[in-house]
Amino acid sequence: MYDPHCRRCSRLAEFRDEVRGRHPQYACLPVPSFGPLSARLLVVGLAPGLHGANASNRPFTGDGAGPLLYGTLGALGLAERQPAVRADDPPASIRADDGMRMLDCRICNSVKCLPPGNKPLPAEVRECNAYLRAELQAMPRLGVVLALGTVAHGAVLQALGRKVSSARFAHGARHDLGALRLYDSYHCSRYNQNTGRLTAAMFRDVFERAAREARAAGA
């Protein structure tokens, strides 16, 4: 599920090397998942951010997407930290050594390495899909997957052996995939937040529904 030495995608591996040269203090590694394998909810993001997970080596840690995600998880009892994370906290307030604990929730990305321009190529998403497939198979209590954005949505379907056309992405959508349920949300990127495409209330609503179903399924 995690290979810190993975260089399957030459473009991504070379870009990591380039960024490490400019920022030697950054991890610049494939980013591992965060949270217990016993969790009933899995959140799937896009890829590490340049100054976020790529630097900290923890998903959604250090960039503008982190406060909204971890603040929402904390408010719903899916993560905890002292002091608690607020959705409007500055990105730098979330660090890999801040004592954050995931509770019945795990986070991973569709692509584990930083892509140039935050845009992985379709071939890179496919190459990394084996890790996501292994992730899903290694979570015995998993009942609900929440995809952040269209790339994550498609990656989950691919990992489950389903056609992307079998379930269309839409914010707030819920898809019945047999043993699993897939929920969709716009990605919590700073861009989506700043443009108003995604509000904190919209984001929390999807997570509330997904968490409720995950808890009921595993009760």
N, C-alpha and C positions, 0 to 999 in steps of 0.2 A: 504493500500500500504506500510505502514511502521509501524512496531511494535518494539520499542526500547527494549522491554522486551522479544522478541521472543526467545524461547528455544526449538523449535520443533525438531531440530537436536541435539541430546544429545552430539554427538562427537564434533560438532562445539561449542556448548555452554560450554562444559567442557574445550575445548582448549582455548576459550576466557578467561575463569576464570584462567587458568594456565598462560597465557600470562600476564594478569592483575597483577598476583602475582609477575611476574618478572619485569614488566614495569607499575607500578601503575599510571604513568602520562599519559598512553595511554587510549583512549576512550574504546576500546575493546567492541564495541557494533555492532549490525547490522547497516550497513552504509546506511543512507537515500540517495535517489536520489538527484541530483543537477541540477537546472534549472527549467524554467517555464513549467507548464502543457500545456500552449498554444503553445509550440514549435512545429514546423513542422518536426523536425529531432530528433530522439532518438538514442543515442549511447549506446550500451549494451556491457559491459565488462565481465570479468570472475568473479572475487571475490576480496575483499580487500587484499592489501598487508600487511605483518606483520608490517613494519615500515612506511607504507604509509597511506592508508585510514583507516586501523585498528587503527592507532594512532591518526590521525587527524579528523576522522569521516566525511571526505568529499572524494568522489571518486577521485582516481588518484592524491592525494595530499600528497606529501612528499616522493615519491619514484621515481625510474628512468623512469617510464612510463609517469609521469606527464608533464615534459617539452615538449616532442614531441606532446602529445595530446593537451594540452592547447596552445602551440605555434602554432599548426596548426589551431585550432579553432579561435584563435585571428587573424591570418593572413587572414582568410576567413570571418571575421566579425561575427563569431558565439559566440564569447566571448570577453570580454574586461577587461583589468586591467592596472593600471598605477603603475610602468612601465610595458610595454608590455612584455609578456612571449616570450622568444626565445627557439627554439627547443633544443639548446645546453646549456641552463641554468642548473645549478646544482639543483638536486631534492629539496634541502632545501630552495630554493628561492620561492617555491610555498607552501603557508601555508593556513590553513582554515580561517585565519583572514586577508588575503591579499587584500580583496576588489574585488575579481574576480566576474564578472557578466556574466551569460550565456545569450546569445541573440538568440532566436529562436532555441535553442538546449537544450536538457536535457540529462543527463548521469545517467545510473543506472548499476547495475551488475546482472549477472545471479544468483549469490549467494551472499547474503548480509553480511555474516559473514566470517571472516578469516578461511580458511581451513588449516590443517597441510600440510606443504610442498607445499602450493599454489595449492593443487589438491583436489577439492571437489569430493565426491563420486557421482556416478550417482543418487543414491537415494536422496542425498542432493540437487542436482540440481532440481530434480522432486519436492521435498518438497517445495522449495523456488519459484517454478514456479508460484504459485498462486499470489505472489506479482508482478511478471512481467506481468502476465495476467491483473491484476488490473491496472497496469501502462499503458499498451496499451489502455485499455478501458477508462481511465481517460483523455486521450489526444485528444480533439475533432478535432484538426487541423492536427494531425499526418499524414504524407504522406510517410515518409521514415524512415526505421530503419537501422542502420549500426552496424553490429555485429563484434566484435573484437575477432576473433578466433573461432575454431570449437565448443567449448562448448557453447559460446554465440549464435552462429548460430543455434545450435540444440535447445537451450532454447527458442529462439524466435519462431521457428517452433512449438514447443510443446505448447507454450502459445497461438498460433493461431489455435491450433487443427489440425495441419498438421503433416504428417509423415516426419521424418528426411530424408528419402529416396526421398522425393518429390523435394528436392532442395539441390544439392550437394555443400558443401563449397569449395570455391576456392578464393584466393586473387584476388580482383578486380571484382568478379562476381556480377551480378545483377539478382535478382529473382523477377518475377512478382507474387505477392501474392494477387491478387484481388484489394482490396482497398489500400493495402500497397505495397511498394517496399522494398526489402531487399538487402542491399549491404554487401559484405564481405571484411574484411581486416585481415591480420595477426595482432595479438595482438602487441601493442606497448611496450611490455616488454623490459627491458634493455637487456635481453638475445637475443631477436630477433634483436635488434639494433646492439649489439656488434658483432654478428655473420654475419651480413650483410643480413640476411634473409629479413629484412624490412629496407628500407632506408626512409629518410625523404621525398624524392621525390615520392616514391611509396605510402606512407601514404597520402600525400597531394593530389595526383591524385584521390584516392578513395573518399576522403572527398569533393573535388571539384565537382565531378560528383554527389555525393549523395546530397550535399547542393543545387546544381543547380536544381536537380529534385524536391527536397522538396519545394523550393521556387516557382517553376513553378506550382506544384500541389496545393499549397495553395494560389495562386495569385487570 
